[in-house]
């Protein structure tokens, strides 16, 4: 987000003082931004050159027939009664995974977030424990969630399946573990960014930290926390589809079986079910975002309670199985297999090469997604009044919905029809999928901006792309950059889910190790993935810090 308080203070001091105070603040970020842009272009060129190889072969013309056959099947999905019943059942399973996974994620976030916040560890008075101990507690609490947050939910799913088999709660826990850690991190940042004056007054009056948080900060944070929980719900649905593709059930499993059998009409039936589910959730979220009335939130709360109860009834988990001697034995055996870690068969060279390939895939994917998302966002943003503009906007939003509703492994399989195997198809698949997410986020940024400058340029005859570039981008560049960097971090984690279908990187290496039951090497590969995600996180922080 743009730093509105700083801009307002500069305007209030008058032009001369503002120039004196803001010269360094403006020039340095601009210079730093140009430097980072050059670095990014060099990294992108390096990644693409590595993917092309010596022969520079990219397109596989032999696969165009299957590619066109798949898209032609979109006009004739399988609507037989038996398949429709199976699709409804699968959609209910996917929805149940998403609902319960989100609920557990939010509960974990609420409990853990205070211990990760600077607010919790800040002293109420000048006396008390030393600052060194408090800083250590803060770092320890943040480090405790680094591993579960860095490991993709698909990896958690694979590990849990080896212990619990096809238990329905495997999908729920696989979502809740990483998403709970992510939610805790986001909620802790909301706590630190809030106005702490009420909290500090309560602390000085002798209130405990929990009481001060509950009465001093929670009321002001509730809308933002609820909005983020709903966003996490959308992410959980997408993750539930991915988990279904590795055996958890639901629409993901139906997609995989149909694709393996080349039953493209059945594939499109599942895709349309995903589109309907995604559209309903998208409309629900938009309904909440546009209104502050308590009635909307109350109705949504009741609906959520019904969904939770229905999800538990639909999945019907066997909780006794979780505490059986057999489960504890399998868990102990898995831990023994995972620890201590060992290097893959190819040693350090193979591990480093796969890590570099993963980083390159994330760079190519986010570059494709950011550029395409920015171009489509100007059309997808709501607010147009003319009929052609509204029709184009609706079509653009459906395109974004389609690209983010179809899971990355399906996109990877489609790209592999027409692009030779390697890391490039995985990067393209992730780019297409992330384009749908970034395009939607970018469109919301455009909708929130003052449309006056853009309308003036349009009235003067400027084309839509020019008015967007000169009136919208400068005002929204901070949020656009923040969203792009955030999705880059997520994309680095998601390279593992296209790697399992042979698209390269650490995901391909991880799938080979899983198929060979080489669990110690799997641990090392997962730790390497966490290290790559940490590197991306640090680079993102550096970019934000120097361009703010």
Number of C-alpha atoms within 10 A of each C-alpha: 14 14 9 9 9 11 12 10 11 18 14 11 12 10 12 11 13 15 15 11 13 16 11 11 14 13 12 15 17 15 13 16 17 13 13 16 13 12 12 14 13 12 16 20 15 14 21 17 12 15 20 15 10 8 6 10 11 16 15 14 12 11 16 14 11 15 17 11 13 19 14 13 17 17 10 13 18 19 14 10 9 9 15 16 12 15 24 15 15 22 24 19 25 31 25 28 35 27 27 24 27 29 20 18 27 27 15 19 25 18 12 21 25 23 20 27 24 19 22 21 19 15 16 20 9 8 8 9 11 10 13 9 11 17 14 12 17 19 15 14 17 20 12 12 19 17 16 19 21 24 20 26 29 23 20 20 22 19 18 20 20 13 20 18 14 14 20 21 24 23 34 27 22 26 29 29 21 22 28 29 25 23 26 28 23 18 26 23 17 17 23 17 13 14 14 15 11 13 25 22 14 18 20 12 11 12 15 14 18 13 14 22 22 12 13 21 21 15 10 13 16 11 14 12 20 14 14 16 19 19 15 23 24 20 17 26 26 22 24 30 31 30 30 24 23 18 18 28 23 28 31 31 21 24 26 20 15 18 19 10 10 14 16 23 22 26 26 23 25 30 23 18 19 26 19 16 18 19 17 12 17 15 11 14 17 12 14 17 12 8 11 11 9 10 10 14 16 11 11 16 12 11 11 14 13 11 16 20 13 16 20 16 11 14 15 12 14 10 10 7 13 15 9 10 10 13 16 15 11 14 17 12 12 17 12 12 17 16 13 12 17 16 16 22 12 8 11 11 12 15 22 15 13 23 21 16 21 29 26 24 30 31 25 23 28 30 21 18 25 25 15 18 27 23 17 22 26 23 25 30 23 18 13 14 8 8 9 10 15 17 14 14 21 16 14 21 22 15 17 24 23 21 21 24 25 23 26 27 26 21 20 27 21 19 23 24 20 19 21 18 19 18 26 27 29 34 32 25 26 30 30 26 28 29 29 27 22 28 31 23 20 25 22 16 21 25 17 11 14 12 13 10 15 20 16 13 17 16 11 10 11 15 11 14 13 14 21 23 15 14 20 20 17 11 17 17 14 17 16 23 18 17 18 23 21 16 20 26 22 19 25 28 25 20 31 30 29 27 26 22 17 23 29 24 30 32 27 23 23 27 20 17 19 16 9 9 12 19 24 20 25 25 21 20 25 22 16 17 28 21 15 21 24 16 15 23 18 13 14 18 14 12 20 16 11 15 20 16
